[in-house]
């Protein structure tokens, strides 16, 4: 916007010239008599122009005015802005902040939540760099899961995040990561400076814990009073163990099948816990006599269809459970939870529940994931496995409590 003072009284026009360098001049505009301004439009950002003005009539033109110059602003880039709305590795359960500890040597699933500031049809790549001991040890480039970038975080679908399986060999003490969205700058953005996480060229340190091997000895228990014996062998021990290992914070397990143990106690009953407790005490004594430091799990066959299915005390390394197909694994996981120091979580009538449990109705609180099957566990549907409710998974609270123990 150029302005000047009209010092003449007989002009018929004003001539406006401009120059890119103050040396080479060219006519830009002609203004009518008595006009004292001109707006130069249609310019590009970041340009500097020099201007001068003179008054003219039929007899000629005045001398040039003084010169003035101005530089146009550089407009901000247009287009959507891409940012990182969250990054985490989920091994069992994880919060969006990514602050649930990770277990060393356990496979995990990394999710990167890329966000866009407006509706779009962009499919940017994401690069994830893994560092151990301060050095780059692995890099992954993740393709977009769909035809656009979401505008909000949606943990309920694996199709709303950029994902990759992270092997346990990478999840070690000292693990650090950096995430870069659109590393090749294929998307024109309004802000190219906020595409990395945690940002500023920094690396994000992850809390990785080294947990021990889950050493468990299964004991098939024979009830001499009725001749039943718990069905557990090396071939079917997964019926008891697999469900627990999908939830508990153990990367590895070591399984032994002990020789059969016989009890002369009365037969187990569906609604009476006293005999269950008595057998549990015998298995505890057996463990002591064996000189073992392993978890002992007695497997029972019962003659009833429903009722007491297992027993375990908080802090004891001994538990019992029935061998019924389809439920034996859930029972074992629950009783091992007691062995690992956990009281019940509140839900569906579970007695002696932990009053500090943070999630209503014994729900798991955040999104869980079965990494082996990539099956998500909704915090609106799943209950902590230490309740009496179903379906069950492990909550962030109980996961951390067991790791700490």
Secondary structure, DSSP 8 states (H G I E B T S, - for coil): -EE-----SS-SEEEEEEESSSSSEEEEEEEETT--EE---S--TT-EEEEEEEEEETTEE------EEEE-------S--EEEEEEEEESSEE-TT--S-EETT--EEEEEEEEESS-------EEEEEEETTEEEEEEEE--SSSS--SS--TT-GGGSEEEEE-TTT--TT-EEEEEESTT--S--S-SSS-EES-TT--EE--EE----EEEEEEEEEETTTTEE----TTTTHHHHHHHHHHSS-S-EEEEEEEEEEE-S----SS-HHHHHHHHHHHHHHHHHHT--SEEEEEE--SSSSS--EEE-TT-SEEEEE--TTTHHHHHHHHHHHHTT--B-SSTT-SSB-TT--SGGGB--SEEEETTTTEEE-TTT-EETTSS-SSEE--HHHHHHHHH-
